[in-house]
Amino acid sequence: MAKARATKLALLGGRPVGAVEQPTFPYYTPRAYRRVAQIMREGRVLGFSRGVPEVREAEHALSRYHGGRHVLTTGSGHASLQMSLAGLNIAEGDEVITTPYSYGASTSCILHQNAIPIFADVNRDTGLIDPKQIEARITRRTRAILLVHVYGHPADMTAIMRLAKRHDLVVVEDCSQAHGATWKGKLAGNFGDAAGFSCMGGKQLAATEAGYMVTPDKDVYWRACVNSQHLGRDVDAGFPDELRPIVDSLVYTYRVTTIDAMLLAEQLKKLGREIEARRNNIARLHKLLADSKYVAWPRHSPHGRGSYYMWSMNFRAKRAGIHRDTFLKAVQAEGLMMNNCIASPINTWPRLQWRTYRGPRTTWHGNLRRAKVVYREADVPNCRHIVDHGVQSLFRFFKPAHATMHRIADIIYKVEENIDALRTYERSQTGGD
Ligand SMILES: Cc1ncc(COP(=O)(O)O)c(C=O)c1O
């Protein structure tokens, strides 16, 4: 190992340490394969309601997992988030405070409800939304907080729930990257008035394309049903009489397929085991990288236990004397697919700049214009910092992967030990010296 580290960097013509292979993912059990074939043979692919056995099975299993909360399976994570907002009656003109450090769906679900996203800055080390910054953004139009447990690490749910109570706001958790994560021992998704999960094929609980919404409030559940699918599950037991007059097909088509519902139930059986393996692999990697000089693990709260959709670190560019992207290039050349996966704060994205935007028309630009909301990068300096310094890698190691963790550490150490050569390389690329 030490020998590999001392050799010339692959970026500079040396031999790479070797590719870090992610396991085939998602992994479906043989039983899941058999059930897919059976469903297709029987021609039962539509997941209209709980009258369909696979939908009932998935929603009951997920409800048990979430301590008896109501669960609505959906065709995507985005749908589960938008239906969380719909179920909570968040609509035109309502302000929803959210994070600029996320995948776009945590913002687009707000836009698609005709509501107004307002961005609160994040912690510059962890990338998680900062409760103090949320408080600073509350106005008389604020109705909700939509937070993201980014990369699988829980946000500070104690502070956020306290804040919401004080200001009479509802809370939506975006748990799309945080299946199985906990805050003070309680599962992500079990804090808010509603929560959305993505279960697309890359997530810890992976179907093919699917998601689910969780809520402790049955009215929120039924309102989400009525908005998310044709006939709104009016055939299911408990459907509220007061909603019957509005049942129709003026809705989104966000229902789940029976195949995905079945996969959710099957995949859930092994989720706990797989998350434990992810945590053990990360703990090993953490230990192996304890002497790293230029990358630092975010200092997460001891109250949170992550579930590691990705592993995320921060590059110490000043100390290293090179730009983060030069480091990434060197690491990639050695065989590790590491990236900066959130390339800019969401509030700087061109499509949100309604004054200057000239692209295809949307359903929501008019709302931003009427609200006269102004999105400025200067409002989220910490988000900019983590965007500039963060490095992440997908982390699909759901089984023990000791040799791979060693290889990752070898790559990082090899690059660090060749930092002088990288400084020279960087100067040559930028025309300095
Ligand atoms: C934080 C976050 N929110 C929402 C989503 C949207 O999920 P989906 O792609 O299933 O619609 C994703 C996933 O891709 C995500 O990472």
The ligand as an SDF file (V2000), in Angstrom:
LIG
                    3D

 16 16  0  0  0  0  0  0  0  0999 V2000
  -32.9990   15.3320   -2.0790 C   0  0  0  0  0  0  0  0  0  0  0  0
  -33.8700   14.7750   -3.1620 C   0  0  0  0  0  0  0  0  0  0  0  0
  -35.1480   15.1870   -3.2300 N   0  0  0  0  0  0  0  0  0  0  0  0
  -35.9860   14.7170   -4.1650 C   0  0  0  0  0  0  0  0  0  0  0  0
  -35.5680   13.8110   -5.0930 C   0  0  0  0  0  0  0  0  0  0  0  0
  -36.5220   13.4010   -6.1740 C   0  0  0  0  0  0  0  0  0  0  0  0
  -36.7420   12.0510   -6.2600 O   0  0  0  0  0  0  0  0  0  0  0  0
  -37.2000   11.3780   -7.6360 P   0  0  0  0  0  0  0  0  0  0  0  0
  -36.0390   11.4090   -8.5610 O   0  0  0  0  0  0  0  0  0  0  0  0
  -37.5690    9.9880   -7.2170 O   0  0  0  0  0  0  0  0  0  0  0  0
  -38.3590   12.1590   -8.1220 O   0  0  0  0  0  0  0  0  0  0  0  0
  -34.2550   13.3330   -5.0620 C   0  0  0  0  0  0  0  0  0  0  0  0
  -33.7530   12.3410   -6.0030 C   0  0  0  0  0  0  0  0  0  0  0  0
  -33.3810   12.1080   -6.9280 O   0  0  0  0  0  0  0  0  0  0  0  0
  -33.3710   13.8370   -4.0730 C   0  0  0  0  0  0  0  0  0  0  0  0
  -32.1070   13.4400   -3.9990 O   0  0  0  0  0  0  0  0  0  0  0  0
  1  2  1  0
  2  3  1  0
  2 15  2  0
  3  4  2  0
  4  5  1  0
  5  6  1  0
  5 12  2  0
  6  7  1  0
  7  8  1  0
  8  9  2  0
  8 10  1  0
  8 11  1  0
 12 13  1  0
 12 15  1  0
 13 14  2  0
 15 16  1  0
M  END
$$$$
